[in-house]
Amino acid sequence: MRRTGCLKAHGVGAGCRGWPCMLMLAMLVLMSLSAYPLTSSREFRKPSSYASMIGGRSTMEGLLMLYSLASVDPWASVYVAGTGEGLRSLQVLNSTTLLQLQILWLPVLDKYKLSLTRKAMVKHRVWNRFQMEKGSAIRAALKWHPDTLYLDADSFVLGKILLPMEAVHMELGLSPHYIQEKYEAKHGKYNGGFLWTNSERMPEAWTKASARSRFFDQAALEELAETFKTFTFGKHVNLGWWQLCQKVRRNESLSVEEEFQEEIDIDTAGFLRMNGRRVDTLHAHLLTPGVLCPQFNEIMLRYLAKAPALKEQLEILQWAQRAYASLAYPQAEEVMEATPPFTIVVLTMNRHESLAQLLKALASSYYGMDKVDLTIKVDHAPDNAKVIDIAEDFVWDFGQKAVEVSSSRKGLARAWFDAWRPKTTNARGIVFEDDILLSKFWYRWLVNAWARYGTCKYLAGISLQRQTLVPKKPSRRYEIVNHHQPFLYPLVGSIGFSPHAERWLSFLKWIESGSPTLSDPATPDLVTYDWWRNGDKRQMWTQHFIHFCNRHKLFTLYINLPHKKTLAAHATAKGEHFRRTLGQDFATASDVSLIMPVSLNTYDWNAKFLWQICCSTVNRTHPVAAQIGCRKCS
């Protein structure tokens, strides 16, 4: 057992005699009571110690948990079942904040192969034994303290965790999931990542119960609730993703997210509340979004940014996000520091209903804590009054908003060429025409894709639409499935297109050069060239970009999501391309994985596989990158 802080035992009362000694003892009792103020009639003191399990993939999240705990209980005693590597990470990232914590590290996890996934550990029948190492930390804590609170590594502490009054007479405190019965029947009534106990019998009883449980250590808590004197924590403690994505519905007229947000708010003192009670802890993978219920993370991040009393917690989380990114993506921290705010450009003209719908979708998208600027560009038309009113009245809370109204008619092609001129080669932005419908996750997926593949020299940009067209003659409708993973394809997708800043600047330079090829951007083998020659050239910008990409061997990144879902759908509204409104082409995704593969499959104009390249900024020592032997794209 290793100590990373200071833990001292003090003896009081030995050989004490007379009234002076009795007065001193009385003063000590009063001081101890003042250390645990009664914040309400239902709560009386904080736990006397904490326990956790940190190792492998949870190391960085565990460190985030320790930092957040130190911000509200700086002298806490914490007992950690961990790995030797986790201890070294703690020592490397240590600071005055963590040094104040009295951390006792038990390297009991080194015997497990932590590179295995949970599924693999279940298959090898070691998952349950691994999970019950929680008991090692709890036993160590109870050896020195009268009680302890166990926190999973992916917990994030927002305020002092105070025990309810009934804990005085109890042996076990559990956190109900507060979820639908069908999920509770499978995963258990109580959460295995948050519990309090003062019983030395509890760890052994938990281990035995988990051996016969329907769902590992978690469902075993139901048996313990019958065995020990037990109280339960409220929903404001251990607020987790399951309370959103598996919640009991009470108002079907609202979306599940709207109903969830009716339960949370910011109080007058600037703290986050759940059902009128201040939230003590969050339980979610805040550093690895997209694994489970990513909308929970986004909602919580949005509320944290609005809670002035939680400024320190927000700063801790932002630091941890940068630190985590720098471990997986060596260039990420530098990119995060240097990249200017993300820019959204909306191109619109005389379609006020479409514009209102798009702006509503943008306002409800998930941006986390990022600063995102919005520019609405209105092309000239005599019936633009409603469009201009909507654009100017629209409230944008995520960054700066600007409205630019053209005094003369540009046409769609020129509007695209004038849409976005990056000020730096590492800038990020996206252009939307107004008849687009969006998944709430489009931004989170897009910025993850840029962080992962932004250094690729073949990348022209990233499209949010589904790839459906094979332009090689004879052209056809065909989708590249690619296991529903991102892939590279030479044809640009304009329904939500995010250009690579450096390549887009090169493209604009060519557009403004007066080159003879501008009058005839030929790609004779592609059907798009026929469309351009036979159509209104003022309304089709993509053929010039297709010609540019073909000449420079550039590709657009796509993802064709499962179940025909998309990040950006085309409403195909009446306008420059359509004489009448045709309706939405695909349903927008309600859930998107943010896990990006190391390698990218690349396809040609005929949708035939070309090669696999490694365009990722992932750490080159990453075992997956080493196994597949991808060549680095730079």
NORNOR-V709411 format. One record per residue. N is the residue number from 1. SS is DSSP state (alpha for helix, beta for strand, coil for the rest). PHI is phi in radians with two decimals (none if undefined). D_CENTER is the distance of its C-alpha to the mean C-alpha in whole Angstrom. Layout:
BEGIN
n: <N/N>
ss: <SS/SS>
phi: <PHI/PHI>
d_center: <D_CENTER/D_CENTER>
END
This chain:
BEGIN
n: <1/2/3/4/5/6/7/8/9/10/11/12/13/14/15/16/17/18/19/20/21/22/23/24/25/26/27/28/29/30/31/32/33/34/35/36/37/38/39/40/41/42/43/44/45/46/47/48/49/50/51/52/53/54/55/56/57/58/59/60/61/62/63/64/65/66/67/68/69/70/71/72/73/74/75/76/77/78/79/80/81/82/83/84/85/86/87/88/89/90/91/92/93/94/95/96/97/98/99/100/101/102/103/104/105/106/107/108/109/110/111/112/113/114/115/116/117/118/119/120/121/122/123/124/125/126/127/128/129/130/131/132/133/134/135/136/137/138/139/140/141/142/143/144/145/146/147/148/149/150/151/152/153/154/155/156/157/158/159/160/161/162/163/164/165/166/167/168/169/170/171/172/173/174/175/176/177/178/179/180/181/182/183/184/185/186/187/188/189/190/191/192/193/194/195/196/197/198/199/200/201/202/203/204/205/206/207/208/209/210/211/212/213/214/215/216/217/218/219/220/221/222/223/224/225/226/227/228/229/230/231/232/233/234/235/236/237/238/239/240/241/242/243/244/245/246/247/248/249/250/251/252/253/254/255/256/257/258/259/260/261/262/263/264/265/266/267/268/269/270/271/272/273/274/275/276/277/278/279/280/281/282/283/284/285/286/287/288/289/290/291/292/293/294/295/296/297/298/299/300/301/302/303/304/305/306/307/308/309/310/311/312/313/314/315/316/317/318/319/320/321/322/323/324/325/326/327/328/329/330/331/332/333/334/335/336/337/338/339/340/341/342/343/344/345/346/347/348/349/350/351/352/353/354/355/356/357/358/359/360/361/362/363/364/365/366/367/368/369/370/371/372/373/374/375/376/377/378/379/380/381/382/383/384/385/386/387/388/389/390/391/392/393/394/395/396/397/398/399/400/401/402/403/404/405/406/407/408/409/410/411/412/413/414/415/416/417/418/419/420/421/422/423/424/425/426/427/428/429/430/431/432/433/434/435/436/437/438/439/440/441/442/443/444/445/446/447/448/449/450/451/452/453/454/455/456/457/458/459/460/461/462/463/464/465/466/467/468/469/470/471/472/473/474/475/476/477/478/479/480/481/482/483/484/485/486/487/488/489/490/491/492/493/494/495/496/497/498/499/500/501/502/503/504/505/506/507/508/509/510/511/512/513/514/515/516/517/518/519/520/521/522/523/524/525/526/527/528/529/530/531/532/533/534/535/536/537/538/539/540/541/542/543/544/545/546/547/548/549/550/551/552/553/554/555/556/557/558/559/560/561/562/563/564/565/566/567/568/569/570/571/572/573/574/575/576/577/578/579/580/581/582/583/584/585/586/587/588/589/590/591/592/593/594/595/596/597/598/599/600/601/602/603/604/605/606/607/608/609/610/611/612/613/614/615/616/617/618/619/620/621/622/623/624/625/626/627/628/629/630/631/632/633/634>
ss: <coil/beta/beta/coil/coil/coil/coil/coil/coil/coil/coil/coil/coil/coil/coil/coil/coil/alpha/alpha/alpha/alpha/alpha/alpha/alpha/alpha/alpha/alpha/alpha/alpha/alpha/alpha/alpha/alpha/alpha/alpha/coil/coil/coil/coil/beta/coil/coil/beta/beta/beta/beta/coil/coil/coil/beta/beta/beta/beta/beta/coil/alpha/alpha/alpha/alpha/alpha/alpha/alpha/alpha/alpha/alpha/alpha/alpha/alpha/alpha/alpha/alpha/alpha/coil/coil/coil/coil/beta/beta/beta/beta/beta/beta/coil/alpha/alpha/alpha/alpha/alpha/alpha/alpha/alpha/alpha/coil/coil/coil/alpha/alpha/alpha/alpha/alpha/coil/beta/beta/beta/beta/beta/coil/coil/coil/coil/coil/coil/coil/coil/coil/coil/coil/alpha/alpha/alpha/alpha/alpha/alpha/coil/coil/coil/alpha/alpha/alpha/alpha/alpha/coil/coil/alpha/alpha/alpha/alpha/alpha/alpha/alpha/alpha/alpha/alpha/alpha/coil/coil/coil/beta/beta/beta/beta/coil/coil/coil/beta/beta/beta/coil/coil/coil/coil/beta/beta/beta/alpha/alpha/alpha/alpha/alpha/coil/coil/beta/beta/beta/beta/beta/coil/coil/beta/coil/alpha/alpha/alpha/alpha/alpha/alpha/alpha/coil/coil/beta/beta/beta/beta/beta/beta/beta/beta/coil/coil/coil/coil/alpha/alpha/alpha/alpha/alpha/alpha/alpha/alpha/alpha/alpha/coil/coil/coil/coil/alpha/alpha/alpha/alpha/coil/alpha/alpha/alpha/alpha/alpha/alpha/alpha/coil/coil/beta/beta/beta/beta/coil/coil/coil/coil/coil/beta/beta/coil/alpha/alpha/alpha/alpha/coil/beta/coil/coil/coil/coil/coil/coil/coil/coil/alpha/alpha/alpha/alpha/alpha/alpha/coil/coil/beta/beta/beta/coil/coil/coil/coil/coil/beta/beta/beta/coil/coil/beta/beta/coil/coil/beta/beta/beta/coil/coil/coil/coil/coil/coil/coil/coil/coil/coil/alpha/alpha/alpha/alpha/alpha/alpha/alpha/alpha/alpha/alpha/alpha/alpha/alpha/coil/alpha/alpha/alpha/alpha/alpha/alpha/alpha/alpha/alpha/alpha/alpha/alpha/alpha/alpha/alpha/alpha/alpha/alpha/alpha/alpha/alpha/beta/coil/coil/alpha/alpha/alpha/alpha/alpha/alpha/alpha/coil/coil/coil/beta/beta/beta/beta/beta/beta/beta/coil/coil/coil/alpha/alpha/alpha/alpha/alpha/alpha/alpha/alpha/alpha/alpha/alpha/alpha/coil/coil/coil/coil/coil/coil/coil/coil/beta/beta/beta/beta/beta/beta/beta/coil/coil/coil/coil/coil/coil/alpha/alpha/alpha/alpha/alpha/alpha/alpha/alpha/alpha/coil/coil/coil/coil/coil/coil/coil/beta/beta/beta/beta/beta/coil/coil/coil/coil/coil/coil/alpha/alpha/alpha/alpha/alpha/alpha/coil/coil/coil/coil/coil/coil/coil/coil/coil/coil/coil/beta/beta/beta/beta/beta/coil/coil/beta/beta/beta/coil/coil/coil/alpha/alpha/alpha/alpha/alpha/alpha/alpha/alpha/alpha/alpha/alpha/alpha/coil/coil/coil/coil/coil/beta/beta/beta/beta/beta/coil/coil/coil/coil/coil/beta/beta/coil/beta/coil/coil/coil/beta/beta/coil/coil/coil/coil/alpha/alpha/alpha/coil/coil/beta/beta/beta/coil/coil/coil/coil/coil/coil/coil/beta/beta/beta/coil/alpha/alpha/alpha/alpha/alpha/alpha/alpha/alpha/alpha/alpha/alpha/coil/coil/coil/coil/alpha/alpha/alpha/alpha/coil/coil/coil/coil/coil/coil/beta/alpha/alpha/alpha/alpha/alpha/alpha/alpha/alpha/coil/coil/alpha/alpha/alpha/coil/coil/alpha/alpha/alpha/alpha/alpha/alpha/alpha/alpha/alpha/alpha/alpha/coil/coil/beta/beta/beta/beta/coil/coil/coil/alpha/alpha/alpha/beta/beta/coil/beta/beta/beta/coil/coil/coil/coil/coil/coil/coil/coil/coil/coil/coil/coil/coil/coil/coil/coil/beta/beta/coil/coil/coil/coil/coil/coil/coil/coil/coil/coil/coil/beta/beta/beta/beta/coil/coil/coil/coil/coil/beta/beta/beta/beta/beta/beta/coil/coil/coil/beta/coil/coil/coil/coil/alpha/alpha/alpha/alpha/alpha/alpha/coil/coil/coil/beta/coil/coil>
phi: <none/-1.93/-1.84/-1.87/-2.26/-1.99/-2.28/-2.09/-1.80/-1.94/-1.85/-2.23/1.82/-1.16/1.24/-1.32/-2.43/1.41/-1.16/-1.03/-1.18/-1.11/-1.14/-1.09/-1.10/-1.10/-1.12/-1.10/-1.10/-1.10/-1.12/-1.16/-1.15/-1.20/-1.23/-2.17/-1.14/-1.43/-1.40/-2.79/-1.20/-1.70/-2.26/-2.31/-2.84/-1.49/-1.11/-1.42/-2.80/-2.30/-2.38/-2.77/-2.32/-2.31/3.10/1.07/-1.18/-1.60/-1.03/-1.18/-1.15/-1.12/-1.14/-1.08/-1.06/-1.13/-1.09/-1.17/-1.13/-1.11/-1.24/-1.98/-2.48/-1.08/-1.86/-1.16/-1.66/-2.23/-1.94/-2.09/-1.46/-2.54/-2.06/-1.08/-1.12/-1.11/-1.11/-1.13/-1.09/-1.09/-1.18/-1.18/-1.63/-1.13/-2.65/-1.00/-1.04/-1.30/-1.08/-1.24/-1.17/-1.70/-1.69/-1.99/-1.76/-1.90/-1.35/-1.70/-1.69/-1.12/-1.37/-1.78/-1.53/-1.37/-1.31/-1.26/-1.33/-1.02/-1.04/-1.19/-1.17/-1.13/-1.06/-1.51/1.04/-2.08/-1.08/-1.13/-1.10/-1.08/-1.08/-1.37/-1.19/-0.95/-1.10/-1.09/-1.19/-1.14/-1.07/-1.11/-1.16/-1.26/-1.18/-1.97/-2.31/-1.23/-2.75/-2.66/-1.98/-1.54/-2.17/-1.10/-1.09/-1.59/-1.49/-2.35/-1.55/-1.81/-2.78/-1.03/-1.57/-1.89/-1.35/-1.21/-1.01/-1.17/-1.11/-0.97/-1.89/-1.98/-1.97/-2.57/-2.11/-2.12/-1.91/-1.09/-1.29/0.97/-2.21/-1.09/-1.05/-1.15/-1.34/-1.11/-1.10/-1.54/-1.74/1.87/-1.32/-2.00/-1.52/-1.38/-1.84/-2.74/-2.77/-2.11/-2.69/-2.18/-1.82/-1.25/-1.37/-1.08/-1.00/-1.18/-1.09/-1.14/-1.05/-1.16/-1.17/-1.16/-1.17/-2.03/-1.41/-1.30/-2.52/0.86/-1.21/-1.29/-1.16/-1.09/-1.14/-1.12/-1.18/-1.15/-1.11/-1.48/-1.55/-1.86/-1.20/-2.22/-2.05/-2.14/-1.43/-1.40/-1.18/-1.35/-1.82/1.07/-1.22/-2.13/-1.04/-1.13/-1.25/-1.77/-1.39/-2.20/-1.20/-1.31/-1.39/-2.14/-2.43/-1.20/-1.27/-1.78/-1.22/-1.07/-1.22/-1.14/-1.15/-1.10/-1.26/-1.22/-1.59/-2.05/-2.83/-1.90/-1.39/-1.14/-1.53/1.60/-1.83/-1.34/-2.19/-2.21/0.90/1.44/-1.95/-1.13/-1.32/-1.54/-2.51/-1.82/-2.25/-2.87/-1.42/-1.21/-1.65/-2.26/-1.16/1.69/-1.28/-2.40/0.81/-1.08/-1.14/-1.10/-1.01/-1.13/-1.11/-1.14/-1.09/-1.13/-1.25/-1.06/-1.14/-1.71/-1.78/-1.06/-1.27/-1.87/-1.03/-1.13/-1.10/-1.11/-1.14/-1.08/-1.13/-1.10/-1.06/-1.12/-1.11/-1.16/-1.12/-1.13/-1.09/-1.22/-1.31/-1.50/-2.17/-0.94/-1.57/-1.12/-1.11/-1.09/-1.11/-1.08/-1.27/-1.62/-1.27/-1.25/-0.98/-1.21/-2.07/-1.85/-2.05/-1.95/-1.75/-2.56/-2.94/0.89/-2.15/-1.17/-1.19/-1.12/-1.08/-1.05/-1.16/-1.15/-1.10/-1.10/-1.14/-1.12/-1.19/-1.73/-1.33/-1.70/-2.00/1.04/-1.80/-1.27/-1.62/-2.24/-1.64/-2.21/-2.15/-1.87/-1.92/-1.83/-1.32/-1.20/-2.80/-1.19/-1.91/-1.71/-1.01/-1.16/-1.08/-1.14/-1.07/-1.09/-1.11/-1.31/-1.45/-1.17/-1.69/-2.10/-1.69/-1.83/2.97/-1.40/-2.17/-2.38/-2.14/-2.11/-1.93/-1.33/-1.49/-2.45/-1.28/-1.64/1.55/-1.18/-1.10/-1.13/-1.04/-1.18/-1.13/-1.66/-1.15/-2.52/-2.11/-1.03/-1.45/-2.38/-1.35/-1.90/-1.21/-2.27/-2.83/-2.60/-2.05/-2.10/-1.39/-1.33/-1.70/-2.13/-1.95/-2.18/-1.29/-1.14/-1.72/-1.02/-1.21/-1.07/-1.14/-1.13/-1.21/-1.14/-1.13/-1.15/-1.10/-1.41/-2.10/-1.10/-1.56/-1.20/-1.31/-1.60/-1.50/-1.53/2.92/-2.23/-1.89/-1.60/-1.47/-1.32/-1.42/-2.29/-1.83/-1.88/-1.41/-1.09/-1.23/-1.29/-1.17/-2.73/-1.57/-2.81/-1.89/-1.46/-1.36/0.91/1.00/1.05/-1.89/-1.03/-2.61/-1.83/-2.57/-1.26/-1.45/-1.27/-2.02/-1.61/-1.49/1.49/-1.95/-1.95/-1.28/-1.23/-0.96/-1.14/-1.23/-1.16/-1.11/-1.12/-1.11/-1.12/-1.07/-1.17/-1.04/-1.60/-1.41/1.35/-1.06/-1.02/-1.21/-1.12/-1.36/-2.62/-1.32/-1.28/-2.48/-1.00/-1.43/-1.94/-1.18/-1.10/-1.14/-1.13/-1.06/-1.16/-1.15/-1.65/-1.90/-1.41/-1.14/-1.28/-1.89/-2.23/-1.51/-1.15/-1.11/-1.12/-1.24/-1.06/-1.06/-1.09/-1.16/-1.12/-1.25/-1.80/1.01/-1.88/-2.32/-1.83/-1.51/-2.22/-2.50/-1.74/-1.22/-1.09/1.04/1.04/-1.54/-2.54/-1.39/-2.44/-1.83/-1.76/-1.39/0.75/-1.37/-1.00/3.08/-1.17/-1.77/-2.30/-1.34/-2.52/-1.30/-1.76/1.77/-1.20/-1.42/-2.44/-1.37/-1.41/-1.28/-1.71/-2.75/-2.38/-1.30/-1.75/-1.44/-1.85/-1.21/-1.20/-1.85/-2.16/-1.38/-2.08/-2.15/-1.65/-1.08/-1.74/1.13/-1.68/-1.11/-1.79/-2.86/-1.96/-2.20/-1.87/-1.76/-1.62/-1.54/-1.09/-0.94/-1.20/-1.54/-1.02/-1.06/-1.16/-1.08/-1.18/-1.22/-1.42/1.11/-1.18/-1.49/-1.26/-1.76/-2.55>
d_center: <34/33/33/31/32/35/36/40/42/45/48/49/53/55/58/57/61/62/60/59/56/56/55/52/51/50/49/46/45/45/43/41/40/39/36/35/36/36/33/34/36/34/32/34/33/30/30/32/30/27/26/23/22/20/21/20/16/15/17/15/13/17/18/15/16/20/19/18/21/23/23/24/26/27/30/29/30/27/28/26/26/25/26/28/25/23/26/27/23/24/27/25/23/25/26/28/26/25/29/30/28/31/29/30/29/30/30/30/27/29/31/28/26/23/22/22/20/20/22/24/25/26/28/30/30/29/26/28/30/26/25/28/28/26/30/31/29/30/34/34/32/35/38/38/36/37/34/30/27/24/21/18/17/13/15/14/17/18/22/25/25/28/30/32/35/36/35/38/40/37/36/33/30/27/24/24/21/23/22/24/27/26/23/25/28/26/23/25/26/25/21/22/20/22/25/28/32/35/37/38/38/35/33/36/36/32/33/36/34/31/34/35/31/30/27/27/27/25/27/30/29/31/34/34/34/37/38/37/38/34/32/29/26/25/22/21/21/18/16/14/12/15/17/15/15/18/20/23/24/27/27/26/27/23/20/18/16/19/21/18/18/21/21/19/20/21/25/27/27/23/22/19/21/21/24/26/25/23/20/20/17/14/13/10/8/6/7/6/3/6/8/9/9/6/8/9/6/6/10/10/9/11/14/14/14/17/19/21/22/19/19/20/16/14/16/16/12/12/15/13/10/13/15/12/12/16/17/15/16/19/19/16/16/20/18/15/19/21/19/20/18/17/20/20/24/25/29/31/34/36/34/33/31/29/28/27/25/23/22/21/19/17/18/15/13/9/9/8/10/12/15/16/20/22/25/27/30/33/36/39/41/43/41/38/39/36/34/34/34/31/29/31/30/27/25/21/19/17/19/23/25/28/30/33/36/38/41/42/41/39/38/35/35/36/33/31/33/33/29/27/29/26/28/26/26/22/21/19/19/20/23/23/27/27/27/24/22/18/15/12/10/12/11/7/9/12/11/10/13/15/13/15/18/19/22/23/27/27/24/26/22/20/20/18/21/23/25/29/32/34/36/38/42/42/39/37/34/32/28/27/25/24/22/20/18/18/22/24/27/30/30/28/26/26/24/21/22/20/23/23/24/27/28/28/30/33/33/34/36/38/38/40/42/45/45/47/44/43/45/45/41/43/41/44/42/39/40/38/41/43/41/41/45/46/43/43/42/40/38/36/34/33/36/36/33/34/37/35/32/35/37/35/33/30/27/24/21/20/19/21/18/20/23/23/20/19/16/19/22/26/28/31/33/36/36/37/36/37/40/39/35/35/31/28/28/25/22/19/16/14/12/11/10/8/10/13/17/19/22/22/25/27/30/33/34/35/32/34/32/32/31/28/26/24/22/19/19/18/20/24/24/21/24/22/23/26/27/27/29/27/29/27/26/27>
END
